């Protein structure tokens, strides 16, 4: 319940802020994957809840950015 509320709030903030943001490049995405892997290892092989939320937000941001790019075409 709380996770859904947090994700909904983040999605709204993302939608409002995505118009001015640049797309994340391949190096930034690769760096995030490395950070995610290190955090998982530090957490005994379990994904921290914060990382799961960040993953969901990043996926939403990428989809929103793709939709904006498609709309510009």
C-alpha positions as CSV (number, residue, x, y, z in Angstrom):
1,X,0.0,0.0,0.0
2,X,2.7,2.5,1.0
3,X,4.9,1.4,-1.9
4,X,2.0,2.0,-4.3
5,X,1.4,5.5,-2.8
6,X,5.1,6.4,-3.0
7,X,5.3,5.1,-6.6
8,X,2.3,7.1,-7.6
9,X,3.7,10.3,-6.0
10,X,7.1,9.7,-7.7
11,X,5.4,9.1,-11.1
12,X,3.5,12.4,-10.8
13,X,6.7,14.2,-9.9
14,X,8.5,12.5,-12.7
15,X,5.8,13.4,-15.2
16,X,6.0,17.0,-14.2
17,X,9.7,17.1,-14.2
18,X,10.5,15.0,-17.2
19,X,9.8,17.7,-19.8
20,X,12.9,19.6,-18.8
21,X,15.2,16.5,-18.2
22,X,17.6,15.1,-20.7
23,X,17.5,11.4,-21.6
24,X,19.8,9.3,-19.5
25,X,22.7,8.1,-21.6
26,X,24.1,4.6,-21.9
27,X,27.0,5.3,-19.4
28,X,24.6,6.6,-16.8
29,X,22.4,3.5,-17.2
30,X,25.5,1.3,-16.9
31,X,26.6,3.1,-13.8
32,X,23.2,2.6,-12.2
33,X,23.4,-1.1,-12.9
34,X,26.8,-1.3,-11.3
35,X,25.6,0.6,-8.3
36,X,22.5,-1.7,-8.1
37,X,24.7,-4.8,-8.2
38,X,27.0,-3.5,-5.5
39,X,24.1,-2.6,-3.2
40,X,22.6,-6.1,-3.7
41,X,25.9,-7.8,-2.8
42,X,26.2,-5.5,0.3
43,X,22.7,-6.5,1.3
44,X,23.5,-10.3,1.3
45,X,22.1,-10.9,-2.2
46,X,18.7,-9.3,-1.5
47,X,17.7,-6.2,-3.4
48,X,17.2,-3.2,-1.0
49,X,13.7,-1.8,-1.1
50,X,15.0,1.6,-2.1
51,X,16.7,0.1,-5.1
52,X,13.4,-1.5,-6.2
53,X,11.7,1.8,-6.0
54,X,14.5,3.5,-7.9
55,X,14.2,0.9,-10.6
56,X,10.5,1.5,-10.9
57,X,11.1,5.2,-11.1
58,X,13.8,4.9,-13.7
59,X,11.6,2.6,-15.9
60,X,8.8,5.2,-15.6
61,X,11.2,8.0,-16.5
62,X,12.5,6.1,-19.5
63,X,9.0,5.3,-20.7
64,X,7.9,9.0,-20.3
65,X,11.0,10.2,-22.1
66,X,10.4,7.7,-24.9
67,X,6.8,8.9,-25.2
68,X,8.0,12.6,-25.3
69,X,10.5,11.7,-28.1
70,X,7.8,9.8,-30.0
71,X,5.4,12.8,-29.7
72,X,8.1,15.1,-31.1
73,X,8.3,13.0,-34.3
